Amino acid sequence: MTTATLTPSARPSTRFLTPIRQLLAHWLSAQFAASAPRALTAFEEAEQVRAMAVGLMNDDPAFAADLFAAADRHEFGAQA
């Protein structure tokens, strides 16, 4: 079995790594800036509330019905 040991002289120079790090940092910041979350539409928000209501249907049907009604009011109120 062979082992390799890096000595200080075997490392790449800082002059070479600095521009690479800058390019990588610029690229990463551009990627995260481009993927910023968008605001949900009223329909998407209402669908999230409806999904919550479906999950609560067996435990508390009255509260689930209230959530369905609130989701409908929110969705249709945004269209008016």
Beta strands, then each sheet from edge to edge (+ up, - down):
end
